[in-house]
Amino acid sequence: MQIDHYISKLLYHHDCVVVPGFGGFVTNYAPAKIHPVNHIFYPPSKSILFNSKLTQNDGLLQHNIAISGKILYEEAKRMVENFVWECKLKLKQGESIILDKIGTISIDVEGNLLFDPDKSVNYLDDSYGLTTFISPPVVRVPMHKRLEKKFIDRKPVPERTGRIRKIHWAYLAIIPVLLLIGWFTFKTGFRDNTTQQSSLVPSSEQTSPGKAANTLNVENKTEIIKDLNLSSNDAETNSETSLENTASAAKPVLNRPKYYIIGGAFRYKANSERLIATLRQKGYDANSAGQNPRGLYMVCYFSTEDKAEALMNLAMIRKDDNQAAWLLKK
């Protein structure tokens, strides 16, 4: 019966197993560690030591052999004594004692016992299933390099002010042209109505006394006068209607809605003024857009009465400066 087999089993649950008359095997807890050069990770374990001075019989080994082998305690005791006698004989002959899953015991020149533990076995139950492994080193960036600022060349931002002002001037240049077209339409309509009215009035040849006056009787004269009066009234009515239509067409449309591109709203007016100054430094025609129903002071990039122009510039501002900009209609 192999005694080292029972010693190995007891080391899983006991910190010390004594072989009476020979020595004791002691286990010590060893925490997890890392090899600094090979980067090998070792799990927690129990290291085994051999103490030749622990020879006092505590009965642990004999009792375990008797129970496992179902033999008497005295018989188990004799088995341990025979094991000790064989071990000492091998050592005297200069041989090494190999204990399975425990280690190797030998004797040096001076007669001292040497114990080389078997490191392939881990007697710590909590580390069951954990094995050694190799992990590549982690390259860490020094703290001073992490805090070092890196300056990146930014692309020049194109000026948007000139483009916005060009759009304003283009629309301002169209206004006189529209006024001129309206004035020309008014004059043309007035002349046409005047010509039509003049053609309805009888000429001097028709109204002068002559042959026609002598040949016409009173009733015919009365009918002609009535027809002329009716025609004259119709002409005047048409002329007045045409003048009213022309005048109404020439009048500019009032109360057109105005569109504001809002860049922010603030509770305090001083904050809105600071944003206005910042936007003007960037080249925008920034201004105050008044207060909203909540009493916040609104700041706009610029304002216009043309919705298409407002939407176009809103897209540009969202792309280049402020994604949160929005359109306000008043």
C-alpha positions in Angstrom: 0.0 0.0 0.0 1.5 3.4 -1.0 1.7 5.7 2.0 2.5 8.7 -0.1 -1.0 8.4 -1.6 -2.6 8.9 1.8 -0.2 11.8 2.6 -1.2 13.6 -0.6 -4.9 13.3 0.1 -4.5 14.6 3.6 -2.6 17.7 2.4 -5.7 19.0 0.6 -7.6 19.3 3.9 -4.8 19.7 6.5 -2.0 22.1 6.9 0.3 19.5 8.5 0.7 15.8 8.0 3.2 14.1 10.3 4.9 10.8 9.4 5.9 9.5 12.9 9.7 8.9 13.3 10.5 10.6 9.9 9.2 14.2 9.6 6.2 16.3 8.8 4.9 17.9 5.6 3.6 21.4 6.1 1.6 23.5 3.6 1.7 27.3 3.5 -0.6 29.6 1.5 1.1 31.3 -1.5 -0.8 34.2 -3.1 -1.1 34.7 -6.9 2.0 36.0 -8.5 3.4 37.2 -11.9 6.8 36.4 -13.3 8.3 39.8 -14.1 10.3 38.6 -17.2 8.2 35.8 -18.7 4.8 37.4 -17.8 3.5 34.1 -16.4 0.5 34.4 -14.1 0.4 31.9 -11.3 -2.9 31.2 -9.3 -3.0 31.1 -5.5 -1.6 27.9 -4.1 -0.3 26.0 -1.1 3.5 25.5 -1.0 4.8 22.3 0.7 7.7 22.2 3.1 9.3 19.3 4.9 10.3 19.5 8.5 12.4 16.6 9.8 11.9 17.7 13.4 8.2 17.0 13.4 8.3 13.4 14.4 5.7 13.3 17.2 2.8 11.0 16.3 -0.6 12.8 16.1 -2.4 9.7 14.8 -3.8 11.5 11.7 -2.0 9.4 9.1 -2.6 6.1 10.8 -6.3 6.8 11.4 -6.9 7.8 7.8 -5.1 4.6 6.5 -7.2 2.4 8.8 -10.5 4.0 7.7 -9.7 4.1 4.0 -8.2 0.6 3.9 -10.8 -0.8 6.4 -8.1 -2.3 8.6 -7.2 -2.0 12.3 -5.3 1.0 13.7 -2.4 -1.2 14.9 -2.0 -2.6 11.4 -2.0 0.8 9.9 0.6 1.9 12.4 2.9 -1.0 11.4 2.5 0.0 7.8 3.7 3.5 8.5 6.7 2.2 10.5 7.7 -0.1 7.6 7.4 2.9 5.2 9.7 5.0 7.5 12.3 2.2 7.8 12.4 1.8 4.0 12.8 5.6 3.5 15.7 5.8 5.9 17.4 2.8 4.3 17.3 4.4 0.9 18.7 7.7 2.2 21.6 5.8 3.9 22.3 4.2 0.5 22.4 7.6 -1.1 19.2 7.1 -3.0 16.4 9.7 -3.3 12.8 9.1 -2.1 10.2 10.1 -4.7 6.8 10.7 -3.2 4.1 10.9 -5.8 2.4 14.4 -6.1 4.5 15.5 -3.0 8.1 15.9 -4.0 11.6 14.3 -3.7 13.6 13.8 -0.5 17.4 13.4 -0.7 20.4 13.8 1.5 23.4 16.1 0.9 27.1 15.5 1.6 26.8 16.8 5.1 23.9 14.5 5.9 21.1 17.1 5.8 17.8 16.2 4.3 16.8 18.1 1.1 13.2 18.4 -0.1 12.2 19.4 -3.6 8.4 19.9 -3.7 6.3 18.9 -6.7 5.0 22.3 -8.1 2.7 20.7 -10.6 0.1 20.0 -7.9 -1.9 22.8 -6.2 -3.3 21.7 -2.8 -5.5 24.9 -2.4 -9.2 23.9 -2.9 -10.1 27.5 -3.8 -7.9 27.4 -6.8 -9.4 24.3 -8.3 -9.4 24.5 -12.1 -7.1 27.6 -12.2 -3.9 27.1 -14.3 -0.9 29.2 -15.2 -1.1 31.4 -18.3 1.0 33.8 -20.2 -0.2 37.3 -21.0 1.6 39.9 -23.2 2.7 43.0 -21.4 0.4 46.1 -21.4 2.0 49.1 -23.0 1.1 52.1 -20.8 1.4 55.7 -21.9 3.3 57.8 -19.4 1.2 60.4 -17.5 3.1 63.4 -18.9 2.5 62.2 -22.4 -1.2 61.7 -21.7 -1.5 65.3 -20.5 0.6 66.7 -23.4 -1.5 68.9 -25.7 -1.4 68.2 -29.4 -2.1 71.1 -31.7 -3.8 70.1 -35.0 -3.9 72.4 -37.9 -7.4 73.3 -38.6 -8.8 74.0 -42.1 -9.5 77.7 -42.7 -13.2 78.5 -42.1 -14.7 80.2 -45.2 -16.2 83.6 -44.6 -19.9 83.5 -44.7 -20.5 87.2 -44.2 -19.8 88.3 -47.7 -22.2 85.7 -49.1 -25.0 86.7 -46.8 -24.5 90.4 -47.6 -24.4 89.6 -51.3 -27.8 87.9 -51.0 -29.2 91.0 -49.2 -27.9 93.4 -51.9 -29.3 91.2 -54.7 -32.8 91.4 -53.2 -32.4 95.1 -52.6 -31.5 95.6 -56.2 -34.7 93.8 -57.4 -37.0 96.2 -55.4 -36.5 99.3 -57.7 -37.1 97.0 -60.8 -40.4 95.8 -59.3 -41.4 99.4 -58.4 -40.6 100.5 -62.0 -42.7 97.7 -63.5 -45.6 98.6 -61.2 -45.4 102.3 -62.2 -45.3 101.4 -65.9 -48.3 99.1 -65.6 -50.2 101.8 -63.8 -49.4 104.4 -66.5 -50.3 102.1 -69.3 -53.6 101.2 -67.8 -54.5 104.8 -67.1 -53.8 105.8 -70.7 -55.8 103.0 -72.2 -58.8 104.0 -70.0 -58.5 107.6 -71.0 -58.4 106.7 -74.7 -61.5 104.5 -74.3 -63.4 107.3 -72.5 -62.4 109.9 -75.2 -63.7 107.7 -78.0 -67.1 107.6 -76.4 -67.5 111.4 -76.3 -69.0 112.9 -79.7 -66.6 115.0 -81.7 -67.2 118.6 -82.7 -68.4 117.4 -86.1 -71.1 115.3 -84.4 -72.2 117.9 -81.9 -71.9 121.1 -84.1 -75.0 122.6 -85.6 -75.3 121.6 -89.2 -77.1 119.4 -91.6 -77.3 116.6 -89.1 -78.9 118.8 -86.5 -81.5 120.0 -88.9 -82.5 116.5 -90.1 -82.8 115.0 -86.6 -85.9 115.5 -84.7 -86.1 116.2 -80.9 -86.7 112.6 -80.0 -83.6 111.5 -81.8 -81.6 114.2 -80.1 -82.9 113.1 -76.8 -82.0 109.4 -77.5 -78.5 110.4 -78.6 -77.9 112.4 -75.5 -79.2 109.6 -73.3 -76.9 107.1 -75.1 -74.0 109.4 -74.7 -74.7 109.9 -71.0 -75.0 106.2 -70.4 -71.8 105.5 -72.4 -70.0 108.2 -70.6 -71.1 106.9 -67.2 -70.0 103.3 -68.2 -66.6 104.6 -69.3 -66.2 106.6 -66.1 -67.1 103.5 -64.0 -64.7 101.3 -66.0 -62.0 103.9 -65.6 -62.5 104.1 -61.9 -62.5 100.3 -61.5 -59.3 100.1 -63.6 -57.7 102.8 -61.5 -58.6 101.1 -58.2 -57.2 97.8 -59.5 -54.0 99.4 -60.7 -53.6 101.3 -57.4 -54.3 98.2 -55.4 -51.7 96.3 -57.5 -49.2 99.1 -57.0 -49.5 99.1 -53.2 -46.8 97.1 -51.4 -48.0 94.1 -49.4 -48.1 95.0 -45.8 -47.5 92.8 -42.7 -45.3 90.3 -44.4 -44.0 87.7 -41.9 -40.3 88.0 -40.9 -38.0 85.0 -40.4 -35.3 84.9 -37.7 -32.5 82.3 -37.4 -32.3 81.9 -33.6 -29.0 80.9 -32.1 -29.9 80.9 -28.4 -32.3 82.2 -25.7 -31.2 83.5 -22.3 -32.8 84.4 -19.0 -30.5 87.4 -18.6 -30.2 90.1 -21.2 -26.4 90.5 -20.6 -25.8 86.9 -21.7 -27.7 87.5 -24.9 -25.7 90.6 -25.6 -22.5 88.6 -25.2 -23.6 86.1 -27.7 -24.6 88.9 -30.1 -21.0 90.3 -29.8 -19.5 86.9 -30.4 -21.6 86.2 -33.5 -20.8 89.7 -34.9 -17.1 88.9 -34.5 -17.6 85.8 -36.6 -19.1 88.0 -39.3 -22.8 87.4 -38.8 -25.4 90.2 -38.8 -26.5 89.2 -35.3 -29.2 91.0 -33.4 -31.8 90.7 -30.7 -35.1 88.9 -31.7 -37.0 90.1 -28.6 -38.4 88.0 -25.9 -40.4 84.7 -26.2 -43.5 84.0 -24.2 -41.4 82.6 -21.4 -39.5 85.9 -21.0 -36.2 84.6 -22.5 -34.1 87.0 -24.6 -33.6 85.5 -28.1 -30.5 86.1 -30.2 -30.7 85.7 -34.0 -27.9 85.3 -36.6 -29.9 87.5 -39.0 -33.4 88.1 -40.1 -35.2 88.3 -43.5 -38.7 88.4 -45.0 -37.8 85.7 -47.6 -38.5 82.2 -46.4 -36.3 80.5 -49.0 -33.4 82.7 -48.1 -33.9 82.0 -44.4 -34.0 78.2 -44.9 -30.9 78.3 -47.1 -28.9 80.3 -44.4 -30.3 78.1 -41.6 -28.8 75.1 -43.3 -25.4 76.8 -43.7 -25.4 77.9 -40.0 -26.3 74.4 -38.8 -23.5 72.9 -40.9 -20.8 75.4 -40.0 -21.5 77.0 -36.6 -24.5 75.8 -34.6 -26.4 72.6 -35.1 -29.1 73.7 -32.6 -30.0 76.8 -34.5 -33.7 77.1 -35.4 -36.1 79.2 -37.5 -38.6 81.7 -35.9 -41.4 83.2 -37.8 -43.0 86.5 -36.6 
